[in-house]
Amino acid sequence: MNAAAFCIFVSACAAPSITEGGDIAEVDTPWQAETVNWDQTTDDINRLVERYNAPSAAVAVISDGEIVYAQSFGLQEIETHTPASLETMYAVGSISKTFTSALIGTLENEGKLALTDHPSRHVHDLQFRSEELSANLSVANLLSQTSGLPRLDGSYVFFPEKDQVDLAPRFLHFGASCRVGDCWSYNNMNFIMLDMIAESVTGQSKSQMLMDRLLVGAGMKSTVSSTEAFSRSANAATGYTKAGDDMRPAATEYLFGEQVYATASDMARWLNLWMTEGGGIIPADYVQRAISMQAIENGSAPSKDEPGAYLFGYGYGWSVKSVEGNFVVHHGGNENGFSAQILFVPASGIGVVTLTNQQDSILPYVVNDLLLRRNLSLPETGVDEYPVVVGTSAPLLSDTTAKLNLNRDAPFPLELTTLPGRYSAPGYGTIEIRLDDDVLKLRTPAADFVLSHREGTVFSLGTTESVPMGINLDFFEVTFEEDSLSMNLASEPVVFEKSDAQIVR
């Protein structure tokens, strides 16, 4: 089985139940798979964690409203040898889109908005350069990732705002990526705009809404929706990124200060809301729409190596797929230091959560695939036959390697002393270039970087310390001209014009 297969799987059956005090109690359910050996399953997951060299992982399975299996593996923090526990919290990354979706469902139910509304009805100063976006965009398009909004990751990550709504004026500088409703494209900006809308119609922060409308009612007592609160918690897992053969701590990702951090058991409780028609918290009719296919992501025929997996689609903040005849609802997440996946099989009433403090890792997908196949008696992949796929981060530069060393084989044709100054681009912001002690530095409002000469006028981006946003430094490059620089922040390089000729030393 190849790595691409691990996008949507997981399921499980009844097993020992975790009681309120953490003890094990037997749960008798009619459909329990008697052939599942949970001790062996624990050993197998532990083996996968070891193969991945993951600092830790947490797994929870819920069936018919009962958490029937919960285990933690490895270390919450490597440096202090702190073991992971059932109380360890992890960042869930883009799984937070399912929470935003739920918020929108509650606001629709209260008549505060309609899914047919244009976002500008609720967000002040939201205007678009594109006539298509101005005329046809709706809240439903944002939820189903069919908005046609431009991808602005390079804009808001390198040039962040304190509050999400402050991004609204930037849309006047960008066109549409496609006709509204005509194409599906996974775009974080869709859900950032949904957060803007929710905050606008309630006058509350997203964190407060999550607490008041969802977390308390769902019994998610070990979940926080504030980066600051997570950083203060003794139960917060330290996030790690792969650097060579080792794992190094990653900076905590910070985007408007409002992400979701949870234990595996709490995320199982989150799944239970969606499996019980909203549990009286999320409107039942909205749940049905949200977990139904609202847009086709990939309707191609199945591949030969995974003939039972096909019809990839998207609902409202949830991905859906057919897996061996099972309708599976799922979402993954990846951010600085963490990877996660949650999913459930509505017809079976079961859901599975796998969280890890290892960045850019498919370990959660592998573990969930193992559980799905084992508990639904599907053909299994051997534990040692699963691929190991973990993204590698760019190495941190030392003070010595940060010093500028021009490539003599592809010389730099400009005078270095002409580079320092400020460069600006509409819709993005200002970049400052400095030359300090033979180190060429690039500063954005998000972080400081080091420029290393590649060839000609092209430089690569590096750093001497982990940066607090989810970017792959290996991808980015900077190209200088006489009075400008360009950076590959979008599908076409973004040109920043020099606005300050002052030399900064």
N, C-alpha and C positions, 0 to 999 in steps of 0.2 A: 504494500500500500504506500502511495507517495504522500508527500507532505501536504499537497493541495487537498487531500481528502479530509483533513482535520479542520473543517470550517463550521460544522453544525451539529456534531454528534453529542448525545448523551441521554442516558436513561438509567433507571435502576429499579429494583423491587424492594419489597419489605425486608427488613433486617433488624438487628437490635436497635431499639429506640433510645435516644438520649433524653432522659428525664430532666426536669427543671434543675435538679441538683447536679446533673452531669453523670449520674449513674446509668447503667445499661438495663433496659427492661425489654422483654420480648413483646413484639407486636404481631398479632395474628391478622393477616389480611388474606382474603380469598385467593388473590392471584399471586401470592408469594412464590418466587422461583426457588424451589427447595434445593436445586442443584448449585446455587451460588454459595461459594465458600468465602465468607467475608474475611476470615483470617488470611486466606491466600490472596484475596483482593488487596488487603492492606499491605501485604508483603510485595505484591506486584507494583502497587503505586510507589512504595518506598524505593523499589528498584528503579522505576522511571525517574524519580527525583534524583537518585544517585547518578544515573546515566546522563541526566541533563546538568549535573553539577549545580542544581538549583539550591539557593540558600534554604528555602522552605516552600511548602505548599500546604493549602488547607482545602479539604474536600467535605462537602455535605450533600446528602441525598434526602429528599422529602417525598413522602408518598401519602396521599389522602390526608394532608394536613399534619402529618407526623414526621419529624426529623428522625429518619430511621438509620442513618449512618453519618457520623461526623468524626473526622480524624485530622490531626495536624502532623506535619513531617518537617524535620530539619530545624533551622535556626531562624528566629525572629531577627536577630542581629549577629552577624559573624564575629565582629570585633570583641564583643563581650560574651560570646558563647551563650547568649540567651535563647533558650529553646522556644520554638513556636508552640502555641497552645490554641485551644478552641476560642480563647479571648483575643487572639492576635488579629489586628485590623490591617487590611490591605487596601490600596487604592484600586478602584474598579475601572478607571479610565472611561472609555466610551460607553460602557454599560450605563453610565449616568443618563444617556439619551432615553432609556426606558423610564427613568424617573421624570424627566421633562415631559415625556409623552403623557404620563399619568397626571401630572399637574394640569396640562392642557385639557385633559378629559374632565377633571373636576371643575375647571373654570367654564367649560362648555355647558356642563350640567347645571351650573348656577346662572347661566344666561349672561355671563360676563364677556363672552366672545362666541363667535360661530366659526366653524372650520371653513366656511366660505368667505370669511372676512379677508380683506386685503391687510397685510401687516401694518401699512401706514395708517390704518384706522386707529391703531392703538399705540404706535411708537412715534413720538414727536420727532420732527426733523428727518424722518426717513423718506428720502426721495431717491429715485433711480435715474441714471442716464438712459437706460434702456426703456423704450416705449413698451416693449413686450412685458418687462417686469412691472412697469408702472400700471399696466392695464389688467394683467391676467393673473398675477401672483396671488396665492391664497394660503391660509394657515395649513390647509390640508396638503398643499404641495410641499411645504416645509417638513411636515411630519413624514411624508412618504418619500422624501429625498428626490422629488421630481420638480424642484423649483426653477432650475435654470440659473440659480444664483452663481456668480463667479466664485472661484476658490480664493479665499483671502487669507489662507493659513500664513503665508509669508508676510502678510501685512500685520495681522494682529499678534503673531508670535514674536517677531522681531521688534515690532512697534506697538506694544500693548497699551491699553487704556485701563484706568482704574476700574471703571464700570462698563458693562457690556453695551449699554445704550450709547456710550460715547463713540462707538464704532459707526453709528448710523450715518453721519455725514460722509463717510468714505465711499458709499455706494454711488455717489455722483461721479466718481472717477473711474468706474468700471462698467463694462457692458455685461450682457447676459452670456452664459456659457452655451445655452441652447434655448429653444422655445419652451415656455412653461408647460410642463406636463408631457413633453414629447420624449424626454430622455431621463433615465435614472442615473444619478451620480451621487455617491456617498460624499457628503460635504458637511464638515463640522459647522460651517456658517449657518446652515439651516436650523440647527438646534440652538446656536447662540442667539439667533433672531427669535426663536420661540421663547427662550429665556427672557429676552427683552420684552416681549409681548406680555408674558406672565407677570413680570415685575411691574410693568406699566399699569395693567388693569387692576392689580391688587395693592400697589403701593408698598409691597413688601419685597425683601431680598429673596432670592431663590432659596438660600439656606433656611430662612424662616418659614417659607412656604413648605419646603420639604419636611421640616420638623412638624409643623402644625397640621398639614394635610395628609401626610403619608406615614412618616416614621413612627410616630407615637401610636397611631391606630394599628399599624402592622406589628407592633411589639418588637420593633427593631431597636432595642435599647443599647446595642453596642455599635451603632452606626452614627457617624458624624458627617456633616456636610460643609465643613469648614476646614481649609488647609491648616489654619492656625490651630484649631482644636485638635486635629490629627497630630500635628507636630508636638503638641504638649503631652499627648497621651503616652503612658508607660506601655500600652499595648500596641503602639504603632510599629509595624514592621519597617525595618530599614530597607529601602529599595536598592537593588543592585543591577549593574550593567556588566556585560561580558567584555573584558579587556584582555585580549590574548587568551591564555588558558585560565585566567583568574577572574574573580568577580570583584568589582570596585563599587563603593557606595555612589549612588546617583543623587543629584540635587533633587529636592522635592519639587515637583512640577506645580507651578502656580499660575492659574488662569482665572482671574477675577475672584480668587480666593474661595471658589465654590465648586468643589468636587465631591464625590461620594467615597467614603472610606468605611469599610464594613468587615465584619467577620463572615466566614463561610456560612455559619448557621443563620445569621441575619439575612444573608442573600437568599438562602433557601426559603425563609419566611416571605421575602419579597416575591419569589416565584409563586408561592402559595396564593398570594392575592390574585395573581393572573389566572391561576388554575381554579379559582373558586368564584368566578364572575366578579372579581374586584373585591370580594370580602366585605362588601358594604362600605368600602372606602373609595375605590375607583368605580365609576358607573358601569354597570354590567353591559349595556349596549355599546359603550365605548371600548370596553375590553374586547368584545367580539370584532369590532372594526380594526382595532389596533393589531390583533394577532392574525388577522386575515390578510391575504395578499392584495395589497393596494397597487403594487407596481412590480413588474417582472425585472429582476436584476439580470438573470441569465436563463433563457428558456431553451438553451441548446439541448440536443440529445445527450444522454449520459455517456461518460467515457467508458472504455472497456475495463479499466481497472476498478471503477466504482459504478457498476451498472445500476445499483439500487439507489444512487444519490442523484437527484435531478430536480428541476423546477425551482431554482433559487429565486426568491422574491423578497419584498419588503412590505411591512405593514405600516404602522405608525410608531416608529422608534424600535421596532423589532424586525429581525430577519426571519424568514421562514423557508422551509425546504422539505422535500419528500426524501426520507431516508429509509430504504428497505420497506416501503409501504407505510411508514410512520410519518405523520405530520409533525415536524419539529419546529419549535419556536426558539430563537436563540439570539444572543448578542455577545460579542467579544469586546475586550478592552485592552489597551496598551498605552502606557505613559511612562515617564521617567521612573525606571526601577521596578515596574510592575507589569504583569500580564494576567488576564483573567478571561474566563468564559462561563456563561450561565445558559441553561436551556431547559426546556420542558416539553413533554409529550402530552398534549391536552387530553387525548383519548385514554391515556393510561393513568393520568393524574399523578405523574411523577416528574420530578425536576432534579437537576444536578448542578452543583456549583464547584468550580475549581479556581482557586486564587493562588498566585505565586508572587514573591518579591524578586522576580527575575525579568528584566526588560526584554521585549521583542522575542518572546519565547512561545513556541506552540505546545509547551508542556500541558497547559490546561485543556487544549483540544485533544491531545493524545490520551490524557487520563479520562476525559469524558467519552471518548470513543471506546476505550476499554470497558467502561461501565455500561455504556449503551449495549454493546454486543454481548457482554456477559449476562446482563439481566434480561435481555429480550431473546436470548438463545440464538443470536445471529452468529455467522461465521466470525471467528476471532483472528486477530493478528497477534503473533507471539510478542511478549513483552520486549524481548531483545531485537525484534524485527521492526519496531517502530523507528522512524527516522528521528534524529536529534537535530533540531533546527533552532538555533539561538542567534540572533543578530549580534554583531560585534561593534562596539562603539569605537570611535577614533581615540587613539591613545592621548592622554594628557601630555602637554609639552612641559619640559623642565625649563628652568630659567635659561639654561644653556641652549637648548634646542629651539627656544622661542626667538633667539636672536636672528636677525635677518641674514640669510646666506643666499645671495643671488646665484641662480643657476648659470654657470659659465657656458654650458652647452647651448643654452637658449637665452641669451643676455636680455636684460631689461633695457628698453630703448629710451626711457624717460629719466629725468633727473629726480632722484628720490626726494630731494628737498621741495619739490613742487607738489607732492602728494598730500601733505597734511592740510586739513581744513574741514569744512562742513559741506556735505552733499545732501540734496533733498530731492524727493520724488513725490508728486501728488498721490494721495491715497495710501501712502506709506508713512514717511516721516523723514527724519534727519539722521544721517550717519556722520560720525566724526572720525576722522583719520588722524592718528598721532604717530610720531616717530620719537620714541623714548629709549635712550641707551641702546641703540641698534635693534630695538624691537618695534616692528611696524604693527600698530594696534588699530582695530576697528571697534568702535563703540556704537551700540544702538541703545534705545531706552531699556531693552531687556537685559543686556549683558555686555561684557567686554570680551573681545576675541583677539586672536593673534593671526596675522597674515603671513603665510609662508610662500616664498616664490616658487612657482611651478615652471613657467616658461614664458618668454616674451613679456607681455603686460598682465599675465594671468597669475593670480594668487589663490591658494587654498585657504580654507578657514580652519583654525584650530583654537585651542584654549588651554590655559594652565590649570583650570579647575572646572569641575562639573557645573553646567549651566542649568538654570531652573526652567527649562522649557523643552518640549519634546521635538528636538530636531536632530537630524543625522548630519553631523559636521562634514562627513566625507562627501556629501552630495553637493555642498555649496562651494562656489568659487566667485571671485571678484576680479573684474577686468578693468584696468584703468585706461582712460584716454586723457588728452591734454587737460580738459576742463570738466571731466565727468568720470563716473565709474558705473559699471553695470554689475548686477548681482542676479543670479538665477533663482528668484523668489516666486516666479510664476511660470506658465507654459512658455512665455517669451521672456528673455532677460529684461529686468527692470532697470531703467537708466536713471541715475541720480546725478543731477546737475550740481556743479560746484557753486555753492552760494556764499562761501567765505574763503577768501584767498589767504587768510592769515595762516602763517606757518606755525604749527603747534609742535614744540620740541619737548 
